[in-house]
Amino acid sequence: MSLQKLDIYHVRNLGNVSLYPATKLNFIYGSNASGKSSILEAIHLLGRANSFRSSTIKNVINFTHNELIVSGKVRFKNAHISTLGIQHDGKNLQIRIDEETRYSRSDLAYALPIQLIHPKSYQLLDAGPQLRREFMDWGVFNQHSDYLDNWRNFKKALNQRNALLKIRSVNELNVWNHELQQYGTIVANFRKEYLAELTPFFLSIAQKFLGLEDLQLKLVQGWNEQSSLLDKLVEDQEKDLRYGFTHSGPHRADFQLLCDSRKAKDFVSRGQLKLLVLSLKLAQVELLLSNGFHSGCVLIDDAVAELDFSNRTKLIEFLAGMDVQVFITATEQNEFGKLNKIGEYKMFHVKHGVVSE
């Protein structure tokens, strides 16, 4: 799967841009505020209907216009071409797939899977657990179509239980305890299986970049594995009533990256930590491809600047060997490392919102 054509209208300082990307590697360079990151943001909008740089799409619309539009033609391995499009007028979002209006962002996410790596991605291992839960859920979501419904049912049960805790409605808690037990256990099992499947791919890639030994991914599921979630909810009831929220469950889950049985983030160098995050993100894509998934787009925004020249070259050569389409940005053309061994690619220069190939 790859984007054959991308049309961008009024995304930040990009007025009217049309690109015909390479099926493998696409390098985009330009000075700060030139619009290079806005191209990746537009692709992210097309695949997820949200921005990775702003909490609302309204803020992404060019200030001289009232709406933005991003559309693209996606070619699949069976030669089928699908058209995707989103339009946002500052209030309402419209999603179109093959000329039909859709209402679910998940439809876009399945049609154009996006893996994003940008400077904030390096917080994955040393920030709070929310980022790591999102990391696991992205992977499970793309591999198991029934995960989203189970996750939504869990969130519904959690919200209902928390609402009852706030008003101290003890009599109704039992019903939602069983709902939370059912769907929370399903969510936790999906995550556990996913980390087990991800581990060999991660270890293989990490070995290429770092050579660290004895790495391990360990799930912290959100409650003691020796007891059922239902038993834990009953045990926590007085504490939950006192504080007004549920203390145990998949919403408190996390995972740890251990090196020699210690948390890697506590003793590896900053450069090694960044390479570990890159390895995790790329392992997610490799796992999807191994399961016959129809690939997707990897967006790397200004992340190569964080690496030394040798590791930049390793990264580019590794990406060239993957069966994915890559869009990668930098401020200078020479930041991409050596490009003489990577085969097909295209280079785009961005200046004041104007893109030239």
Solvent accessible surface area in square Angstrom, and as a share of the most:
residue,aa,sasa,rsa
1,M,16,0.07
2,S,10,0.07
3,L,0,0.00
4,Q,55,0.25
5,K,51,0.21
6,L,0,0.00
7,D,20,0.10
8,I,0,0.00
9,Y,68,0.26
10,H,39,0.18
11,V,0,0.00
12,R,65,0.24
13,N,60,0.31
14,L,0,0.00
15,G,31,0.30
16,N,110,0.57
17,V,9,0.05
18,S,59,0.38
19,L,6,0.03
20,Y,122,0.46
21,P,11,0.07
22,A,3,0.02
23,T,60,0.35
24,K,57,0.24
25,L,1,0.01
26,N,0,0.00
27,F,0,0.00
28,I,0,0.00
29,Y,43,0.16
30,G,2,0.02
31,S,74,0.48
32,N,120,0.61
33,A,99,0.77
34,S,3,0.02
35,G,7,0.07
36,K,8,0.03
37,S,16,0.10
38,S,4,0.03
39,I,0,0.00
40,L,0,0.00
41,E,0,0.00
42,A,0,0.00
43,I,0,0.00
44,H,6,0.03
45,L,0,0.00
46,L,0,0.00
47,G,0,0.00
48,R,61,0.22
49,A,0,0.00
50,N,62,0.32
51,S,15,0.09
52,F,34,0.14
53,R,108,0.39
54,S,22,0.14
55,S,114,0.74
56,T,69,0.40
57,I,13,0.07
58,K,127,0.54
59,N,92,0.47
60,V,0,0.00
61,I,21,0.11
62,N,20,0.10
63,F,190,0.79
64,T,89,0.52
65,H,80,0.36
66,N,132,0.67
67,E,53,0.24
68,L,0,0.00
69,I,54,0.27
70,V,0,0.00
71,S,33,0.21
72,G,5,0.05
73,K,90,0.38
74,V,0,0.00
75,R,100,0.37
76,F,35,0.15
77,K,138,0.59
78,N,119,0.61
79,A,55,0.43
80,H,95,0.42
81,I,80,0.41
82,S,7,0.05
83,T,36,0.21
84,L,5,0.02
85,G,10,0.10
86,I,2,0.01
87,Q,64,0.28
88,H,19,0.09
89,D,68,0.35
90,G,15,0.15
91,K,180,0.76
92,N,103,0.53
93,L,52,0.26
94,Q,79,0.35
95,I,4,0.02
96,R,90,0.33
97,I,11,0.06
98,D,60,0.31
99,E,123,0.55
100,E,100,0.45
101,T,49,0.29
102,R,81,0.30
103,Y,199,0.76
104,S,36,0.24
105,R,117,0.43
106,S,19,0.12
107,D,44,0.23
108,L,0,0.00
109,A,19,0.14
110,Y,64,0.24
111,A,18,0.14
112,L,0,0.00
113,P,6,0.04
114,I,2,0.01
115,Q,7,0.03
116,L,15,0.08
117,I,0,0.00
118,H,29,0.13
119,P,58,0.36
120,K,134,0.57
121,S,12,0.08
122,Y,5,0.02
123,Q,77,0.34
124,L,8,0.04
125,L,9,0.04
126,D,63,0.33
127,A,36,0.28
128,G,40,0.39
129,P,54,0.34
130,Q,96,0.43
131,L,66,0.33
132,R,18,0.07
133,R,34,0.13
134,E,88,0.39
135,F,11,0.05
136,M,0,0.00
137,D,26,0.13
138,W,39,0.14
139,G,1,0.01
140,V,0,0.00
141,F,27,0.11
142,N,7,0.04
143,Q,39,0.17
144,H,58,0.26
145,S,94,0.60
146,D,79,0.41
147,Y,4,0.02
148,L,34,0.17
149,D,87,0.45
150,N,25,0.13
151,W,78,0.28
152,R,121,0.44
153,N,55,0.28
154,F,2,0.01
155,K,66,0.28
156,K,119,0.50
157,A,1,0.00
158,L,9,0.04
159,N,89,0.46
160,Q,73,0.32
161,R,0,0.00
162,N,28,0.15
163,A,54,0.41
164,L,16,0.08
165,L,1,0.01
166,K,137,0.58
167,I,127,0.64
168,R,141,0.52
169,S,26,0.17
170,V,68,0.39
171,N,147,0.75
172,E,94,0.42
173,L,2,0.01
174,N,87,0.45
175,V,97,0.56
176,W,51,0.18
177,N,4,0.02
178,H,91,0.41
179,E,61,0.27
180,L,0,0.00
181,Q,47,0.21
182,Q,92,0.41
183,Y,38,0.15
184,G,0,0.00
185,T,43,0.25
186,I,54,0.28
187,V,0,0.00
188,A,4,0.03
189,N,73,0.37
190,F,29,0.12
191,R,5,0.02
192,K,106,0.45
193,E,98,0.44
194,Y,4,0.02
195,L,6,0.03
196,A,70,0.54
197,E,70,0.31
198,L,0,0.00
199,T,31,0.18
200,P,78,0.49
201,F,59,0.25
202,F,0,0.00
203,L,66,0.33
204,S,56,0.36
205,I,5,0.02
206,A,1,0.00
207,Q,95,0.42
208,K,116,0.49
209,F,13,0.05
210,L,36,0.18
211,G,33,0.32
212,L,39,0.20
213,E,118,0.53
214,D,91,0.47
215,L,15,0.08
216,Q,88,0.39
217,L,17,0.09
218,K,96,0.41
219,L,20,0.10
220,V,59,0.34
221,Q,22,0.10
222,G,13,0.12
223,W,28,0.10
224,N,90,0.46
225,E,95,0.43
226,Q,161,0.71
227,S,40,0.26
228,S,44,0.29
229,L,1,0.00
230,L,41,0.20
231,D,84,0.44
232,K,42,0.18
233,L,0,0.00
234,V,88,0.50
235,E,125,0.56
236,D,7,0.04
237,Q,41,0.18
238,E,118,0.53
239,K,75,0.32
240,D,0,0.00
241,L,10,0.05
242,R,159,0.58
243,Y,129,0.49
244,G,10,0.09
245,F,80,0.33
246,T,2,0.01
247,H,36,0.16
248,S,6,0.04
249,G,0,0.00
250,P,0,0.00
251,H,34,0.15
252,R,115,0.42
253,A,1,0.00
254,D,27,0.14
255,F,3,0.01
256,Q,48,0.21
257,L,9,0.05
258,L,19,0.09
259,C,4,0.03
260,D,77,0.40
261,S,92,0.59
262,R,134,0.49
263,K,85,0.36
264,A,0,0.00
265,K,84,0.36
266,D,99,0.51
267,F,79,0.33
268,V,20,0.12
269,S,60,0.38
270,R,126,0.46
271,G,39,0.38
272,Q,59,0.26
273,L,9,0.04
274,K,26,0.11
275,L,12,0.06
276,L,0,0.00
277,V,0,0.00
278,L,1,0.00
279,S,0,0.00
280,L,0,0.00
281,K,31,0.13
282,L,0,0.00
283,A,0,0.00
284,Q,2,0.01
285,V,10,0.05
286,E,46,0.21
287,L,7,0.03
288,L,9,0.04
289,L,34,0.17
290,S,67,0.43
291,N,90,0.46
292,G,70,0.67
293,F,38,0.16
294,H,61,0.27
295,S,7,0.04
296,G,5,0.05
297,C,2,0.01
298,V,1,0.01
299,L,0,0.00
300,I,0,0.00
301,D,10,0.05
302,D,38,0.20
303,A,1,0.01
304,V,0,0.00
305,A,60,0.46
306,E,69,0.31
307,L,10,0.05
308,D,83,0.43
309,F,97,0.40
310,S,68,0.44
311,N,21,0.11
312,R,42,0.15
313,T,18,0.11
314,K,86,0.36
315,L,1,0.00
316,I,0,0.00
317,E,68,0.30
318,F,31,0.13
319,L,0,0.00
320,A,19,0.14
321,G,70,0.67
322,M,7,0.03
323,D,71,0.37
324,V,3,0.02
325,Q,0,0.00
326,V,0,0.00
327,F,1,0.00
328,I,0,0.00
329,T,0,0.00
330,A,0,0.00
331,T,42,0.24
332,E,100,0.45
333,Q,91,0.40
334,N,113,0.58
335,E,30,0.13
336,F,0,0.00
337,G,13,0.12
338,K,118,0.50
339,L,32,0.16
340,N,122,0.62
341,K,152,0.64
342,I,15,0.08
343,G,61,0.59
344,E,94,0.42
345,Y,83,0.32
346,K,58,0.25
347,M,35,0.15
348,F,3,0.01
349,H,62,0.28
350,V,1,0.00
351,K,119,0.51
352,H,150,0.67
353,G,6,0.06
354,V,105,0.60
355,V,29,0.16
356,S,61,0.39
357,E,136,0.61
